[in-house]
Amino acid sequence: MQRSEEESFYMTCRAAYLSVFRSSLVNMTSKEQLCTVLQQAGRNPSQKALDKYWPPGTKKLIFDDFCEILKQEKPAESDQLMRIFKKFDINRDGYISHDELSKVLTSMGEKMSPKEVDDIFSLADVNKDGKLDYAEFCRLLESTVEQNQTAALEKLETDARLKRQNFGSQMDSSPQSLESQPAPEIQHRTQPDITQRKESRSSSRPSSARSRRSSLSTSITMGTGSSKTSRLGDPKSLQNWHHTLMKGCFYLEEDGTIVSLQYRLYIPKTTTVHLTIQPLNLSQIPEKLSPWMCVDTALYVVTGNETKEDSTLVCFTELRDKERFVWRGELNAGSYLLLPFTTGCRLMKRTRKTTNKTAQLVKRTLSGELELTKEFKVALSDIFDVIDLDGNGLLSLSEYNFFEQRTSGEKCDEEAWAICKENFDTKKNELTRQGFLELNLMEAHDREGDPRDLWLTLEAMGYDGSLEMVEACPFVIEVYCEDAKATLQPVHLDSGIKMLNSAVQRSITSKAEAKSLKGHDSVLVYTYKGESRISSVIANKSNQKVTVHINNEQSKNCVSSRGMSVFAVEVPGRTKMVCQHVMPITDQQEWTYSCVESIIPSL
């Protein structure tokens, strides 16, 4: 079976971790242990980096912490080391004397001890002549790193006990922070051969008799999801209802979490409401939809203050009409919070591949003037459509500030906005599309054509080096009210995560029947079957932490928000947590959810 990049990354994480510790449940308790396990993963962290990952007061780090650190700590490449060594090679003969390098390494930067310098020389000074053949040293270092990683992976593959420990607890996170599965277009194993099935069953099942007894198996076969649900009324019947809309966007953060705006809905009188959310298509070609149109969306309606964690779930968009998810019912007069949600099954953090070719953002004309490239203008125009939240073709100060909050973390005040309106094209005191392009051209002028700040903006908005939006999903919310005109306003970006987590949990537990694991009546699994997804919550009613092993290997045409078919979750005592969301890889085909939950005994 061919692993996806995400699965390969976590396999590397587990291999490195389990080459140092006996289990993924064992915590790191010192900075030295962190350094050792990072080195096993092919990293060479500096003391400054270790201090960053292990700040004063840190007592322990768990396996999930290690995975996040590994994403940030990139492996040292041999060509980078070569460039550093060449700076010290004054006569360019391919060697550095012991005295030359010792003087540098013991007096500059993060100083090495004389013994550490001697250890470096003992590796590459094969002739013992006091000279370091740094090209050979770089090759040796690279080979050693590869050997360590290969050995750790081989050990993991051959040790059934270790292989089943696919841990990713995510205990205090929202369901959106679960590791994302690779995009649906990536091929997944759906029907392994007989040998693979036998090996996977034997390797992933907890070994003790008690664990085998303490399991729960759930199997659900779902039909194709392309047909329109018959329970929805004809949209034409809504044409006389009061209508308002608001746009937004799901953004993937560096750590894989998903954030978006939250909204305040005010209804002046009790009325029937038709509420929808769906991905926003930005493609100008009718027969070619934007690639994120397959991303699932949902909207949770809660009562409560956005600054507080406690809230009451009112409803959520449970019905499906193609890409649109819908709720229809009666809402009392009052104020509600709308919390957009996506499972993360189809919006995931991609491994950014370093390529020699990236899109050009600015260029100079024949007269030497700077201008934006055509490709960059197209991307900026799409960004304009995303941040034009009310869809009126103009940017207000509040809309522009949500963009600034996302890209720079700052806000534009009234005085700065007045200057902006004086210098760029505006209409009705709001920034036009042309004005937005002019503003970005001014930023290019301020940096004398240096595009680095422009790239930071693009990355924050989900774009890659090819100017494709791959780590974001724009959406549009529409509210139809039969007897009243509702108001809808954005209130916060990137807040309410715990409130959303609570709402998602309640939506599952209120709709699904609880089943206990055999032999563990205090551990319950709620499995919710929706129009296009299956979600589960694990509830631990005991006072002790439990570790639940999840096996989805017999599922077909399925993608999990966990990014793995076999993993385990730690559930603290007296706690409920979202276990996973599962969706079909291909909507047009039948899919089968087959999950076995088992208790892993305490080590």
Phi, psi and omega per residue, in radians:
M1 nan 2.373 -3.134
Q2 -1.576 2.172 -3.097
R3 -1.458 2.596 3.014
S4 -1.323 2.939 3.134
E5 -1.066 -0.701 -3.121
E6 -1.138 -0.767 3.128
E7 -1.138 -0.693 3.116
S8 -1.116 -0.679 3.123
F9 -1.068 -0.816 -3.115
Y10 -1.244 -0.506 3.033
M11 -1.130 -0.717 3.077
T12 -1.092 -0.746 3.109
C13 -1.022 -0.847 -3.093
R14 -1.173 -0.680 -3.141
A15 -1.078 -0.788 3.139
A16 -1.127 -0.763 -3.083
Y17 -1.137 -0.765 -3.081
L18 -1.381 -0.120 3.004
S19 -1.410 -0.227 3.129
V20 -1.938 -0.714 -3.079
F21 -1.970 2.721 -3.081
R22 -1.339 -0.297 -3.093
S23 -2.715 2.689 3.051
S24 -1.219 -0.203 3.105
L25 -1.491 -0.212 3.123
V26 -1.341 2.289 -3.112
N27 -1.525 2.614 2.951
M28 -1.350 2.347 -3.072
T29 -2.083 0.088 3.124
S30 -2.672 2.770 3.098
K31 -1.135 -0.554 3.126
E32 -1.142 -0.706 3.091
Q33 -1.114 -0.702 3.099
L34 -1.061 -0.768 3.126
C35 -1.068 -0.757 -3.111
T36 -1.105 -0.799 -3.083
V37 -1.257 -0.534 3.043
L38 -1.170 -0.678 3.096
Q39 -1.135 -0.615 3.091
Q40 -1.131 -0.434 3.126
A41 -1.609 0.181 3.085
G42 1.484 0.307 3.107
R43 -1.807 2.738 3.090
N44 -2.283 1.272 -3.003
P45 -1.171 2.437 3.049
S46 -1.356 2.912 3.113
Q47 -1.112 -0.615 3.111
K48 -1.103 -0.721 3.126
A49 -1.151 -0.748 3.129
L50 -1.081 -0.682 3.100
D51 -1.116 -0.595 3.114
K52 -1.185 -0.759 -3.094
Y53 -1.381 -0.389 -3.138
W54 -2.207 1.250 -3.100
P55 -1.185 2.851 3.129
P56 -0.938 2.394 -3.138
G57 1.657 -0.158 3.132
T58 -1.235 2.265 3.137
K59 -1.841 -0.537 -3.138
K60 -2.788 2.766 2.975
L61 -2.278 2.532 -3.139
I62 -1.762 3.077 -3.101
F63 -1.024 -0.693 3.120
D64 -1.046 -0.681 3.097
D65 -1.063 -0.740 3.138
F66 -1.057 -0.731 3.129
C67 -1.063 -0.748 -3.137
E68 -1.174 -0.655 3.108
I69 -1.139 -0.701 -3.108
L70 -1.125 -0.536 3.080
K71 -1.151 -0.587 -3.093
Q72 -1.491 -0.586 -3.050
E73 -1.572 1.689 -3.090
K74 -1.352 2.554 3.132
P75 -1.174 2.519 3.087
A76 -1.255 2.251 -3.138
E77 -1.630 2.564 -3.047
S78 -1.089 -0.601 -3.123
D79 -1.218 -0.519 3.053
Q80 -1.170 -0.760 3.104
L81 -1.092 -0.669 3.133
M82 -1.064 -0.743 -3.139
R83 -1.102 -0.668 3.131
I84 -1.153 -0.799 -3.130
F85 -1.107 -0.644 -3.104
K86 -1.115 -0.462 3.093
K87 -1.109 -0.514 -3.114
F88 -1.576 -0.237 -3.102
D89 -1.503 1.505 -3.011
I90 -1.117 -0.782 -3.068
N91 -1.605 0.125 3.055
R92 0.940 0.717 3.133
D93 -1.785 0.092 3.097
G94 1.527 0.078 -3.122
Y95 -2.275 2.672 3.011
I96 -2.235 2.312 -3.120
S97 -1.270 2.732 3.126
H98 -1.024 -0.771 -3.080
D99 -1.152 -0.695 -3.121
E100 -1.100 -0.884 -3.091
L101 -1.238 -0.621 3.124
S102 -1.073 -0.697 -3.140
K103 -1.102 -0.688 -3.117
V104 -1.271 -0.851 -3.009
L105 -1.274 -0.374 -3.136
T106 -1.729 0.013 -3.081
S107 -2.278 -0.220 -3.064
M108 -2.151 2.696 3.025
G109 1.015 -2.371 3.086
E110 -1.523 1.701 -2.925
K111 -1.122 2.400 3.041
M112 -1.677 2.735 3.048
S113 -1.439 2.756 3.088
P114 -0.958 -0.614 3.137
K115 -1.146 -0.685 3.122
E116 -1.128 -0.664 3.089
V117 -1.128 -0.757 3.113
D118 -1.067 -0.655 3.124
D119 -1.118 -0.669 3.102
I120 -1.092 -0.775 -3.112
F121 -1.155 -0.591 -3.109
S122 -1.156 -0.386 3.129
L123 -1.366 -0.700 -2.978
A124 -1.990 -0.241 3.123
D125 -1.470 1.283 -3.032
V126 -1.178 -0.484 -3.125
N127 -1.543 -0.097 -3.124
K128 0.951 0.697 -3.125
D129 -1.877 0.240 3.105
G130 1.385 0.240 3.135
K131 -2.140 2.462 -3.137
L132 -1.768 2.037 3.016
D133 -1.407 1.612 -2.951
Y134 -1.261 -0.426 3.060
A135 -1.145 -0.758 3.109
E136 -1.158 -0.662 3.126
F137 -1.089 -0.742 3.129
C138 -1.117 -0.703 3.110
R139 -1.139 -0.707 3.135
L140 -1.123 -0.745 -3.132
L141 -1.108 -0.789 3.139
E142 -1.107 -0.719 3.139
S143 -1.156 -0.695 -3.139
T144 -1.128 -0.741 3.120
V145 -1.054 -0.802 -3.136
E146 -1.107 -0.695 3.128
Q147 -1.118 -0.737 3.127
N148 -1.081 -0.786 -3.128
Q149 -1.155 -0.733 -3.141
T150 -1.106 -0.763 -3.130
A151 -1.109 -0.718 3.139
A152 -1.146 -0.728 3.127
L153 -1.152 -0.712 3.123
E154 -1.104 -0.693 3.103
K155 -1.093 -0.723 3.139
L156 -1.147 -0.723 -3.112
E157 -1.152 -0.618 -3.055
T158 -1.575 -0.260 -3.125
D159 -1.754 1.819 -3.072
A160 -1.078 -0.636 -3.116
R161 -1.112 -0.728 3.137
L162 -1.260 -0.672 -3.036
K163 -1.066 -0.576 -3.092
R164 -1.333 -0.157 -3.069
Q165 -1.567 1.238 3.084
N166 -1.620 1.436 -2.998
F167 -1.645 2.491 3.038
G168 -2.860 1.535 -2.896
S169 -1.306 -0.762 3.125
Q170 0.859 0.811 -2.957
M171 -1.164 -0.748 -2.998
D172 -1.804 0.242 -3.056
S173 -1.728 2.899 3.027
S174 -1.320 2.872 3.095
P175 -1.072 -0.373 3.136
Q176 -1.295 -0.294 -3.120
S177 -1.510 -0.014 3.067
L178 -1.108 2.516 -3.074
E179 -1.045 2.379 -3.012
S180 -1.492 2.534 3.111
Q181 -1.430 2.621 3.070
P182 -0.997 2.723 -3.054
A183 -0.997 2.659 -3.065
P184 -1.004 -0.473 -3.095
E185 -1.253 -0.272 3.094
I186 -1.285 2.387 -3.086
Q187 -1.260 2.408 3.091
H188 -2.136 2.713 3.069
R189 -1.287 2.160 3.104
T190 -1.998 -0.589 3.134
Q191 -2.364 1.452 -3.134
P192 -1.158 2.769 3.111
D193 -1.279 3.006 -3.011
I194 -1.056 -0.715 -3.127
T195 -1.084 -0.772 3.132
Q196 -1.100 -0.694 -3.133
R197 -1.110 -0.717 3.122
K198 -1.113 -0.774 -3.112
E199 -1.146 -0.727 -3.111
S200 -1.159 -0.647 3.125
R201 -1.142 -0.725 -3.075
S202 -1.315 -0.539 -3.041
S203 -1.473 -0.484 -3.001
S204 -1.746 -0.127 -3.128
R205 -1.527 2.259 3.061
P206 -0.911 2.439 -2.914
S207 -1.410 -0.484 -3.029
S208 -1.334 2.668 3.122
A209 -1.096 -0.612 -3.138
R210 -1.098 -0.711 3.137
S211 -1.135 -0.706 -3.128
R212 -1.132 -0.609 3.101
R213 -1.265 -0.560 -3.049
S214 -1.592 1.072 -3.086
S215 -2.356 2.863 3.114
L216 -2.443 2.251 -3.133
S217 -1.991 2.280 3.133
T218 -2.224 2.266 3.114
S219 -2.325 2.187 -3.125
I220 -2.349 2.214 3.072
T221 -1.802 2.238 -3.090
M222 -1.982 2.570 3.095
G223 -1.430 -2.993 3.111
T224 -1.235 2.642 -3.080
G225 -1.868 0.288 -3.049
S226 -1.507 -0.313 -3.053
S227 -1.453 2.645 3.132
K228 -1.337 2.403 3.113
T229 -1.234 2.477 -3.071
S230 -1.436 -0.120 -3.064
R231 -1.474 -0.109 -3.115
L232 -1.617 2.484 3.082
G233 -1.316 2.892 3.112
D234 -1.170 2.179 3.125
P235 -0.972 -0.427 -3.142
K236 -1.119 -0.446 -3.137
S237 -1.235 -0.203 -3.114
L238 -1.607 -0.045 -2.970
Q239 -1.139 -0.369 3.105
N240 -1.701 0.014 3.111
W241 -1.429 2.771 3.052
H242 -1.261 2.342 -2.994
H243 -2.248 2.416 2.983
T244 -2.530 2.643 3.135
L245 -2.397 2.827 3.089
M246 -2.678 2.381 3.136
K247 -1.706 2.927 3.109
G248 -2.916 -2.937 -3.111
C249 -2.795 2.408 2.953
F250 -1.486 2.304 3.127
Y251 -2.106 2.363 3.054
L252 -1.545 2.179 3.094
E253 -1.443 2.979 -3.103
E254 -1.069 -0.570 -3.114
D255 -1.525 0.093 3.094
G256 1.642 -0.134 3.085
T257 -1.277 2.799 -3.116
I258 -2.060 2.263 3.131
V259 -2.189 2.783 3.073
S260 -2.797 3.023 3.028
L261 -1.219 2.651 2.917
Q262 -1.957 2.788 -2.989
Y263 -2.300 2.657 3.059
R264 -1.892 2.124 3.110
L265 -1.884 2.208 3.098
Y266 -2.067 2.199 3.122
I267 -2.021 2.064 -3.027
P268 -1.271 -0.413 3.128
K269 -2.581 2.728 3.138
T270 -1.065 2.272 -3.061
T271 -2.771 2.875 3.017
T272 -1.376 2.348 -3.051
V273 -2.172 2.400 3.034
H274 -2.020 1.968 -2.994
L275 -2.039 2.280 -3.134
T276 -2.375 2.712 2.979
I277 -2.518 2.473 3.104
Q278 -2.765 2.756 3.058
P279 -1.051 2.602 -3.119
L280 -1.699 2.069 -3.129
N281 -1.438 2.113 3.133
L282 -1.841 -0.011 -3.091
S283 -1.188 2.378 3.096
Q284 -1.532 -0.100 -3.127
I285 -1.764 2.031 -3.020
P286 -0.956 -0.728 -3.066
E287 -1.474 -0.045 -3.121
K288 -2.117 1.885 -3.134
L289 -1.422 2.744 3.051
S290 -1.071 2.518 -3.025
P291 -1.110 -0.363 -3.100
W292 -1.537 0.104 -3.117
M293 -1.164 -0.289 3.095
C294 -1.450 -0.140 -3.111
V295 -1.217 2.325 3.119
D296 -1.332 2.539 3.107
T297 -2.300 2.768 3.056
A298 -2.719 2.783 3.136
L299 -2.305 2.179 3.128
Y300 -1.860 2.251 -3.131
V301 -1.826 2.102 -3.119
V302 -2.290 2.758 2.976
T303 -1.830 2.566 -3.122
G304 2.441 3.008 3.137
N305 -1.596 2.369 -3.081
E306 -1.145 -0.252 3.122
T307 -1.560 -0.079 -3.121
K308 -1.992 2.684 -3.134
E309 -1.445 -0.489 -3.085
D310 -1.367 2.394 -3.125
S311 -2.775 2.938 3.102
T312 -2.102 2.197 3.111
L313 -1.299 2.195 3.133
V314 -1.663 -0.859 -3.121
C315 -2.953 3.021 3.019
F316 -2.627 2.774 -3.061
T317 -1.314 1.616 -3.000
E318 -1.637 -0.493 -3.096
L319 -1.516 2.702 -3.062
R320 -2.177 2.392 3.021
D321 -2.324 1.579 -3.033
K322 0.993 -2.107 -3.107
E323 -1.397 -0.191 -3.039
R324 -1.611 2.427 3.035
F325 -2.005 2.390 -2.844
V326 -2.304 2.563 2.885
W327 -2.348 2.401 3.057
R328 -2.336 2.320 3.132
G329 3.096 -3.008 -3.121
E330 -1.698 2.326 3.044
L331 -2.073 2.376 3.095
N332 -1.257 2.771 3.061
A333 -1.036 2.442 3.122
G334 2.580 -2.950 -3.059
S335 -1.945 2.395 -3.111
Y336 -2.329 2.671 2.993
L337 -1.764 2.326 3.053
L338 -1.839 2.129 -3.083
L339 -1.996 1.821 3.094
P340 -1.196 2.587 -3.065
F341 -2.578 2.511 2.905
T342 -2.393 2.550 -3.028
T343 -1.196 -0.447 -3.015
G344 1.578 -0.011 3.117
C345 -1.168 -0.594 -3.049
R346 -2.112 0.122 3.017
L347 -2.244 1.832 -2.974
M348 -2.350 2.799 3.095
K349 -1.281 2.142 -3.139
R350 -1.685 2.566 3.046
T351 -1.293 2.009 -3.091
R352 -1.338 2.025 -3.116
K353 -1.471 2.295 3.114
T354 -1.400 2.080 3.124
T355 -2.144 2.724 3.133
N356 -1.268 -0.340 -3.053
K357 -1.942 2.072 3.001
T358 -2.177 2.746 -3.081
A359 -1.131 2.571 3.085
Q360 -1.532 2.312 -3.100
L361 -1.731 -0.692 -3.121
V362 -2.290 2.700 3.094
K363 -2.587 2.917 3.107
R364 -1.861 2.439 3.090
T365 -1.337 3.079 3.116
L366 -1.060 -0.497 3.121
S367 -1.493 0.001 3.095
G368 1.600 0.056 -3.140
E369 -1.422 2.524 3.077
L370 -1.365 2.493 3.015
E371 -2.580 2.742 3.108
L372 -1.387 2.496 3.107
T373 -1.266 2.803 -3.138
K374 -1.052 -0.740 -3.129
E375 -1.104 -0.697 -3.141
F376 -1.195 -0.651 3.110
K377 -1.094 -0.681 3.109
V378 -1.094 -0.777 3.123
A379 -1.106 -0.736 3.132
L380 -1.152 -0.605 3.106
S381 -1.151 -0.679 3.075
D382 -1.153 -0.705 3.097
I383 -1.079 -0.709 3.096
F384 -1.002 -0.784 3.138
D385 -1.100 -0.577 -3.135
V386 -1.262 -0.723 -3.064
I387 -1.547 -0.147 2.993
D388 -1.358 1.376 -2.903
L389 -1.101 -0.647 -3.116
D390 -1.566 -0.039 3.046
G391 1.236 0.410 -3.121
N392 -1.607 0.096 3.112
G393 1.420 0.138 -3.126
L394 -2.389 2.741 3.103
L395 -1.899 2.084 3.015
S396 -1.418 2.997 3.108
L397 -1.077 -0.730 -3.119
S398 -1.162 -0.681 3.104
E399 -1.136 -0.755 3.135
Y400 -1.120 -0.596 -3.124
N401 -1.245 -0.532 3.019
F402 -1.125 -0.643 3.061
F403 -1.129 -0.775 3.116
E404 -1.122 -0.703 3.122
Q405 -1.066 -0.688 -3.135
R406 -1.230 -0.708 -2.972
T407 -1.645 -0.543 -3.072
S408 -2.234 -0.222 -3.108
G409 1.347 0.122 -3.112
E410 -1.988 3.055 3.095
K411 -2.270 2.634 3.103
C412 -1.674 2.137 -3.126
D413 -1.500 3.079 -3.063
E414 -1.062 -0.676 -3.126
E415 -1.148 -0.792 3.121
A416 -1.148 -0.621 3.122
W417 -1.163 -0.628 3.102
A418 -1.114 -0.699 3.095
I419 -1.156 -0.672 3.119
C420 -1.066 -0.750 -3.123
K421 -1.194 -0.499 3.112
E422 -1.248 -0.527 -3.012
N423 -1.746 -0.338 -3.061
F424 -2.214 2.809 -3.054
D425 -1.139 2.209 -3.139
T426 -2.315 2.873 3.071
K427 -2.631 2.245 -3.097
K428 0.978 0.674 3.125
N429 1.128 0.326 3.088
E430 -2.171 2.710 -3.050
L431 -1.370 2.277 3.095
T432 -1.471 3.017 3.085
R433 -1.047 -0.744 3.116
Q434 -1.114 -0.694 3.107
G435 -1.093 -0.643 3.111
F436 -1.139 -0.698 3.075
L437 -1.131 -0.726 3.132
E438 -1.095 -0.665 3.132
L439 -1.086 -0.744 3.115
N440 -1.223 -0.566 3.055
L441 -1.147 -0.669 3.093
M442 -1.090 -0.690 3.109
E443 -1.095 -0.669 3.075
A444 -1.117 -0.692 3.092
H445 -1.116 -0.734 -3.137
D446 -1.068 -0.522 -3.130
R447 -1.726 0.208 3.134
E448 0.932 0.690 3.085
G449 1.544 -0.074 3.105
D450 -1.239 2.067 -3.021
P451 -1.530 0.078 -2.990
R452 -1.059 -0.731 3.119
D453 -1.188 -0.603 3.076
L454 -1.116 -0.670 3.111
W455 -1.157 -0.632 3.096
L456 -1.062 -0.705 3.087
T457 -1.096 -0.806 -3.123
L458 -1.091 -0.757 -3.141
E459 -1.103 -0.694 3.120
A460 -1.110 -0.500 3.136
M461 -1.575 0.105 3.017
G462 1.674 0.210 -3.090
Y463 -1.600 2.619 3.041
D464 -1.788 -3.032 -3.072
G465 -1.166 -0.287 3.112
S466 -1.646 0.179 -3.122
L467 1.087 0.666 3.024
E468 -1.931 2.373 3.119
M469 -1.422 1.745 -3.038
V470 -1.985 -0.250 -3.092
E471 -2.178 0.670 3.071
A472 -2.734 2.763 3.108
C473 -2.489 1.785 3.058
P474 -1.153 2.611 3.103
F475 -2.497 2.923 3.078
V476 -2.331 2.354 3.100
I477 -1.871 2.338 3.081
E478 -2.220 2.400 -3.140
V479 -2.163 2.108 3.057
Y480 -1.946 2.216 3.093
C481 -2.102 2.330 -3.047
E482 -1.268 -0.743 -2.980
D483 -2.143 0.188 -3.113
A484 -2.682 2.712 3.100
K485 -1.745 1.967 -3.108
A486 -1.488 2.733 3.006
T487 -2.000 2.465 -3.088
L488 -2.300 2.148 -3.094
Q489 -2.372 2.464 3.018
P490 -1.271 2.461 -3.102
V491 -2.103 -0.654 -3.076
H492 -2.602 2.529 2.952
L493 -1.846 2.254 2.942
D494 1.296 0.437 3.064
S495 -2.141 3.051 3.070
G496 1.315 0.338 -3.096
I497 -1.082 -0.805 -3.132
K498 -1.172 -0.611 3.103
M499 -1.136 -0.718 3.102
L500 -1.146 -0.752 3.104
N501 -0.985 -0.784 3.134
S502 -1.112 -0.705 -3.130
A503 -1.144 -0.745 3.137
V504 -1.113 -0.770 3.105
Q505 -1.017 -0.817 -3.093
R506 -1.146 -0.640 3.137
S507 -1.113 -0.581 3.131
I508 -1.335 -0.869 -3.068
T509 -1.194 -0.453 -3.140
S510 -1.389 -0.373 -3.084
K511 -1.804 -0.350 -2.998
A512 -1.894 2.645 3.049
E513 -1.444 2.399 3.138
A514 -1.506 2.325 3.059
K515 -2.162 2.335 -3.118
S516 -1.580 2.637 3.045
L517 -1.276 2.408 -3.112
K518 -1.004 2.256 3.141
G519 1.458 -0.081 3.134
H520 -2.399 1.360 -3.098
D521 -1.126 -0.325 -3.110
S522 -1.483 -0.098 3.122
V523 -1.950 1.993 -3.060
L524 -1.978 2.535 3.068
V525 -2.094 2.143 3.061
Y526 -1.783 2.190 3.138
T527 -2.089 2.001 -3.104
Y528 -1.741 2.257 3.098
K529 -1.875 1.908 -3.138
G530 -1.777 -2.977 -3.134
E531 -1.132 -0.619 -3.041
S532 -2.396 0.046 3.136
R533 -2.561 2.792 2.995
I534 -2.123 2.259 -3.101
S535 -2.221 2.613 3.139
S536 -2.347 2.592 3.084
V537 -2.200 2.392 3.052
I538 -1.864 2.240 3.107
A539 -1.994 2.194 3.125
N540 -1.909 1.831 -3.100
K541 -1.515 -0.124 -3.139
S542 -1.410 3.031 3.119
N543 -1.555 -0.181 -3.093
Q544 -1.826 2.614 3.059
K545 -1.135 2.459 3.042
V546 -2.165 2.634 3.076
T547 -1.998 2.116 -3.075
V548 -1.924 2.174 3.131
H549 -1.568 2.278 -3.087
I550 -2.000 2.236 3.133
N551 -2.213 1.963 3.117
N552 -1.871 0.254 -2.939
E553 -1.112 -0.396 -3.132
Q554 -1.601 0.050 3.063
S555 -1.236 2.680 -3.141
K556 -2.229 2.395 3.131
N557 0.964 0.753 -3.068
C558 -2.151 2.623 3.035
V559 -2.326 2.308 -3.084
S560 -1.866 2.540 3.094
S561 -1.147 -0.284 3.122
R562 -1.360 -0.295 3.138
G563 1.383 0.067 -3.127
M564 -2.481 2.625 3.094
S565 -1.504 -0.369 3.112
V566 -2.295 2.182 3.135
F567 -2.779 -3.123 3.080
A568 -2.475 2.668 3.137
V569 -2.238 2.491 3.062
E570 -1.719 2.197 -3.119
V571 -2.042 1.943 3.127
P572 -1.075 2.832 3.119
G573 -1.067 2.522 3.116
R574 0.980 0.745 -3.050
T575 -2.383 2.529 2.944
K576 -1.954 2.505 3.076
M577 -2.595 2.578 3.069
V578 -1.207 2.215 -3.133
C579 -1.468 -0.938 -3.130
Q580 -2.916 2.815 2.923
H581 -2.058 2.459 -3.131
V582 -2.262 2.370 3.119
M583 -2.328 2.876 3.055
P584 -1.286 2.530 3.024
I585 -1.199 -0.782 3.133
T586 -2.098 2.045 -3.084
D587 -1.113 -0.526 -3.033
Q588 -1.396 0.017 3.139
Q589 -2.112 2.659 3.053
E590 -1.101 2.547 3.103
W591 -2.371 2.596 -3.087
T592 -2.145 2.134 3.056
Y593 -1.646 2.048 3.123
S594 -2.277 1.931 -3.026
C595 -2.265 2.347 3.051
V596 -2.054 2.084 3.081
E597 -1.796 2.276 -3.109
S598 -2.372 2.571 3.059
I599 -1.429 2.262 3.023
I600 -1.651 2.172 -3.117
P601 -1.067 2.606 3.075
S602 -1.096 2.445 -3.111
L603 -1.507 nan nan
